[in-house]
Amino acid sequence: MGTTTSHTPPESEGQPDVGPGSVGRSVRLIPDGSVKVPLKPAVVARRRGVGEQPLPGHPAPVCRRPPPEVDPELVERPARVLPGAAGVLAGAFGTAGCLATSWWAGLLPPAVVEALRLPASLGAGLGPAQWAAYAGAGALAMFGFGGLTRGRTGRAWVLGLFGRYRGTVRRTGLLWVNPLLRRRGADVRLRHWRGEAVPAADPDGTALRVVVLVVWRMRDTARAVLGVEDHESYVRACVEAAMARVPVEPAGGTRGGLTAAGDALTRLVAEETAPVGVEVFSVRLLRVEYELDDHEPTGGGCRCGT
């Protein structure tokens, strides 16, 4: 019994090969009548064009914007102040000068002269010399007592003169500050702010209502007080703007997803508030709830520990 052996003749030299890199040829005929189907082209690299979209379930990258610019010369620096004892001494000398001038002019009552054990008054009256002595002694007393202030821990004074920043006082105790300078109080303690529910969205675009806790403090008093109209309102606005840019995991999300969203919010808010002298330590998610069509949050939310 004979056997039939199928033999494929060699390909002609002029015919191009069909392989993974050959695109545009679907089949090639062989002289024995068989059909050779080429392999699908191998994907070397993924094309990244304008129309490519992120995979479902992955949040889009957060757009980085340059932080706002503030006057570079507006930087906190220590103000020139004196110990409170200097103001007390100046005020005492000024008061003593006024009493001496009154005795010189003969205006002190006899009972006061006897109580102070002063010699008999000269009775010179009020002349130009007496008025000049009154003015000098009175100005010294006013500047001495009027510049006394108390520095407290966690509080600072931002000083200005005719609209120009003159320095910041962070010292504590009894101090003397030029009374002509305008004083603005600043709270430099560690502070926290728990806001009302703000709108947000999950990675799928579903509307949420989120309550956050922001821990922050004033780092540069000059920029926080003079560089922005209201630094507390500015922090709240930055938090609301960051919530619109960072997707938040819904109620069924994992703890890691909530932590990642809080870290992203902290970075964004810290970058926005740093130029105005505010240091943000953390932005924590306290409550995440779905939002209904009538803008009323549902009761089935995620309550996260602080």
C-alpha positions in Angstrom: 0.0 0.0 0.0 1.5 3.3 -1.0 1.7 6.4 1.1 1.3 9.9 0.1 3.7 12.5 1.4 2.8 16.1 1.4 5.7 18.3 0.5 5.6 22.0 0.5 8.0 23.5 -2.0 10.2 26.3 -0.9 8.9 29.8 -1.1 10.1 31.9 -4.1 12.9 34.3 -3.3 11.0 37.3 -4.7 8.0 36.9 -2.5 8.1 38.8 0.7 7.8 37.0 4.0 4.7 37.3 6.1 5.4 37.7 9.8 4.4 39.6 12.9 5.8 42.9 11.4 4.0 42.5 8.1 0.8 44.6 8.1 -1.7 44.9 5.3 -1.3 41.2 3.9 -4.0 38.9 5.3 -3.2 35.6 3.3 -0.6 34.3 1.0 -1.2 31.5 -1.6 1.2 28.5 -1.7 1.8 26.7 -5.0 0.4 23.4 -3.7 -3.0 25.2 -3.1 -2.7 25.6 0.7 -3.3 29.0 2.4 -0.8 30.4 4.9 -2.4 32.8 7.4 0.0 35.2 9.0 0.1 36.0 12.7 -1.5 39.1 14.1 0.9 42.0 14.3 2.6 42.2 17.7 1.9 45.3 19.8 5.2 47.0 20.4 4.1 50.0 22.3 0.7 51.5 23.2 -0.2 54.6 21.3 -0.8 57.5 23.6 -2.7 60.2 21.8 -5.0 63.0 22.6 -8.0 60.8 22.6 -6.8 58.2 25.0 -8.8 58.0 28.2 -7.8 56.6 31.6 -9.0 53.1 32.4 -12.4 52.8 34.2 -12.0 52.7 38.0 -8.8 54.8 38.1 -9.1 58.5 38.9 -7.8 61.0 36.5 -4.5 62.6 37.4 -4.8 65.8 39.4 -4.0 68.9 37.4 -1.0 70.8 38.9 -1.3 74.6 38.9 1.3 77.1 40.0 0.6 78.4 43.5 -0.4 82.1 43.8 2.3 84.6 44.1 2.7 87.0 47.0 4.9 90.1 47.4 8.4 88.5 47.9 9.3 91.4 50.2 6.4 90.6 52.5 8.2 88.2 54.9 7.9 88.0 58.6 10.7 89.6 60.6 11.1 90.4 64.3 10.1 94.0 65.3 12.1 96.3 67.5 10.7 96.4 71.0 12.0 97.2 74.4 11.4 95.5 77.8 8.4 96.8 79.6 10.6 98.3 82.4 11.8 100.9 79.9 8.3 102.1 79.3 7.5 102.2 83.0 10.6 104.3 83.8 9.9 106.7 80.9 6.3 107.1 82.1 7.4 107.7 85.7 9.9 110.3 84.7 7.3 112.1 82.6 4.9 112.1 85.4 7.5 113.4 87.8 8.4 116.1 85.3 4.8 117.3 85.1 4.6 117.5 89.0 7.9 119.4 89.1 6.6 121.9 86.5 3.4 122.4 88.4 5.4 123.1 91.6 7.7 125.4 89.6 4.7 127.4 88.4 3.1 127.4 91.8 0.1 125.4 90.8 0.4 122.5 93.3 -2.0 122.7 96.2 -0.4 123.3 99.6 -1.5 120.0 100.9 0.3 118.2 98.1 3.4 120.2 98.7 3.4 119.3 102.4 2.7 115.6 101.6 5.6 115.5 99.1 7.8 117.5 101.6 8.7 120.0 98.9 10.1 123.4 99.6 8.1 126.5 99.1 7.0 127.1 95.6 8.7 129.7 93.5 5.3 130.9 92.0 6.8 131.7 88.6 3.4 131.2 86.9 2.7 129.7 83.5 5.2 131.2 81.0 6.7 129.8 77.8 9.3 127.8 79.8 6.6 126.2 81.9 4.5 125.3 78.9 7.5 123.8 77.1 8.3 121.7 80.2 4.7 120.5 80.4 4.8 119.5 76.8 8.0 117.5 77.1 7.2 115.8 80.3 3.6 115.0 79.2 4.9 113.5 75.9 7.4 111.4 77.8 4.7 110.1 80.1 2.3 109.3 77.2 4.9 107.5 75.2 6.1 105.6 78.2 2.8 104.3 79.4 1.1 104.3 76.1 3.6 101.8 74.6 3.2 99.2 77.3 1.7 95.9 76.0 1.6 92.3 77.1 3.0 89.5 75.0 1.2 86.1 75.4 2.2 82.6 74.4 0.5 81.6 71.2 -0.3 85.2 70.2 1.7 87.7 68.1 1.5 91.4 67.2 1.8 92.4 63.6 3.0 96.0 63.5 2.6 98.6 60.8 3.3 102.3 60.3 1.4 104.4 57.7 0.5 101.2 55.8 4.0 99.7 55.8 4.9 96.5 57.6 7.3 97.1 60.5 7.7 93.6 62.0 6.1 91.0 64.2 6.3 90.6 68.0 6.3 87.0 69.2 7.9 87.7 72.6 6.0 87.2 75.9 5.8 89.3 79.0 5.6 93.0 79.6 6.9 94.9 76.5 7.2 98.4 75.2 6.1 99.0 71.6 6.1 102.3 69.8 2.6 103.6 70.4 2.5 105.2 66.9 2.6 101.7 65.3 -0.7 100.0 64.5 -1.0 96.6 66.2 -2.9 93.7 64.7 -3.3 90.5 66.8 -2.5 87.1 65.2 -3.2 83.7 66.6 -0.1 81.5 66.0 -1.4 78.4 67.9 -2.2 75.1 66.3 -5.8 75.3 65.1 -8.4 73.0 63.6 -11.4 73.7 61.5 -14.4 71.3 60.9 -16.4 72.6 58.1 -19.9 71.9 56.8 -20.6 69.2 54.3 -19.0 70.2 50.9 -19.8 68.7 47.5 -17.4 66.1 46.1 -17.5 63.1 43.7 -16.3 59.5 43.7 -14.1 58.0 40.9 -17.3 57.2 38.9 -18.5 60.8 39.1 -21.3 60.2 41.6 -22.1 63.2 43.7 -21.1 63.0 47.4 -21.2 65.2 50.5 -18.0 65.2 52.6 -17.2 66.6 56.0 -13.5 67.3 56.6 -11.3 68.3 59.5 -8.4 70.7 58.7 -5.5 71.1 61.1 -3.4 74.2 60.4 -1.6 77.1 61.9 -0.2 80.5 60.9 3.4 80.2 60.0 4.2 83.6 58.5 2.2 86.3 60.2 3.1 89.0 57.8 1.7 87.2 54.8 -1.3 85.7 56.6 -2.4 89.1 58.0 -1.3 91.5 55.2 -1.0 89.3 52.1 -4.6 88.1 52.1 -7.9 89.7 53.1 -9.0 86.9 55.5 -6.7 83.9 55.8 -9.4 81.7 57.5 -11.8 82.2 54.7 -9.0 81.5 52.3 -8.2 78.2 53.9 -11.9 77.2 53.6 -12.1 78.2 50.0 -8.9 76.1 49.2 -10.4 73.1 50.9 -13.6 73.4 48.8 -11.6 73.8 45.6 -9.5 70.7 46.4 -12.6 68.6 47.1 -13.7 69.3 43.5 -10.4 68.0 42.1 -9.8 64.9 44.2 -12.1 61.9 43.8 -13.3 60.3 47.1 -14.1 56.7 47.6 -17.8 56.0 48.3 -19.3 54.4 51.4 -18.1 51.0 50.3 -14.5 52.1 49.7 -11.6 50.8 51.7 -9.8 52.6 54.5 -6.8 52.9 52.2 -8.8 54.7 49.6 -10.0 57.2 52.2 -6.5 57.7 53.4 -5.2 58.3 49.9 -7.9 60.9 49.3 -7.0 62.6 52.5 -3.3 62.7 51.6 -4.0 64.1 48.2 -6.3 66.8 49.8 -3.5 67.6 52.3 -0.9 68.1 49.5 -3.2 70.3 47.4 -4.4 72.5 50.3 -0.9 72.8 51.7 0.5 74.0 48.3 -2.3 76.6 47.9 -2.0 78.0 51.4 1.8 78.0 51.8 2.3 81.3 49.8 0.0 83.2 52.2 1.8 82.0 55.3 -0.5 79.3 56.4 0.8 75.8 57.2 -1.7 72.9 56.7 -0.8 69.7 58.5 -3.7 67.4 57.5 -7.1 67.3 55.9 -9.0 64.3 57.2 -12.3 62.9 56.0 -14.8 62.7 58.8 -18.0 61.7 56.9 -18.7 60.7 53.3 -22.4 60.5 52.2 -24.1 60.1 48.9 -26.1 63.1 47.7 -29.7 62.7 46.4 -31.3 64.6 43.6 -32.9 67.1 46.1 -29.4 67.8 47.5 -30.2 65.9 50.7 -27.5 63.5 51.8 -28.5 59.9 52.4 -28.3 58.3 55.8 -26.0 55.5 54.6 -22.6 57.2 54.6 -19.2 56.4 55.8 -18.1 57.8 59.1 -14.4 57.8 59.6 -12.5 58.3 62.8 -10.4 61.3 63.3 
